[in-house]
Amino acid sequence: MTESDWQPLRDTGFDDSACLEVGHIVGLFNYLTRLADGFGLKLDLETENAGRERKALLRPQ
């Protein structure tokens, strides 16, 4: 990434701290996805469908 990649976030009001947090979240997500893939973990059908349909998963009540 370059400085210009961060500009859209800065334009919407993100400061350095918020950009750092975004970077951490994205990095952690990528790490955990690769770790799960490496272990051969599969999503359950409900989670897979929610991702495909871009729907939020609700917590069990």
C-alpha positions as CSV (number, residue, x, y, z in Angstrom):
1,M,0.0,0.0,0.0
2,T,1.0,3.6,-0.5
3,E,0.0,6.8,1.1
4,S,-2.5,7.5,-1.6
5,D,-4.3,4.2,-0.7
6,W,-5.2,5.7,2.7
7,Q,-6.4,9.0,1.3
8,P,-10.1,8.0,0.8
9,L,-10.2,7.1,4.5
10,R,-8.6,10.3,5.5
11,D,-11.1,12.2,3.3
12,T,-13.9,10.7,5.4
13,G,-12.3,11.8,8.7
14,F,-10.1,8.9,9.7
15,D,-7.0,10.0,11.6
16,D,-3.7,8.1,11.8
17,S,-5.0,6.1,14.8
18,A,-8.2,5.0,13.0
19,C,-6.2,4.1,9.9
20,L,-3.9,2.0,12.0
21,E,-6.9,0.2,13.5
22,V,-8.2,-0.5,10.0
23,G,-4.8,-1.9,9.1
24,H,-4.8,-4.2,12.2
25,I,-8.3,-5.5,11.5
26,V,-7.7,-6.2,7.9
27,G,-4.4,-7.9,8.7
28,L,-5.9,-10.0,11.4
29,F,-8.8,-11.0,9.2
30,N,-6.3,-12.1,6.4
31,Y,-4.2,-14.0,8.9
32,L,-7.2,-15.9,10.4
33,T,-8.6,-16.7,7.0
34,R,-5.2,-18.2,5.9
35,L,-4.9,-20.1,9.2
36,A,-8.4,-21.6,8.8
37,D,-7.6,-22.5,5.2
38,G,-4.3,-24.1,6.2
39,F,-6.2,-26.3,8.8
40,G,-8.8,-27.2,6.2
41,L,-11.6,-25.6,8.2
42,K,-15.0,-25.2,6.4
43,L,-17.8,-22.8,7.2
44,D,-21.2,-24.1,8.2
45,L,-23.9,-23.7,5.6
46,E,-25.6,-20.7,7.4
47,T,-22.3,-18.7,7.6
48,E,-21.4,-19.5,4.0
49,N,-24.8,-18.4,2.8
50,A,-24.7,-15.2,4.9
51,G,-21.3,-14.3,3.3
52,R,-22.5,-15.0,-0.2
53,E,-25.7,-13.0,0.3
54,R,-23.9,-10.3,2.3
55,K,-26.2,-10.7,5.3
56,A,-25.3,-10.3,8.9
57,L,-25.4,-13.3,11.1
58,L,-27.5,-13.0,14.2
59,R,-26.3,-14.3,17.6
60,P,-28.3,-17.1,19.0
61,Q,-30.9,-15.9,21.6
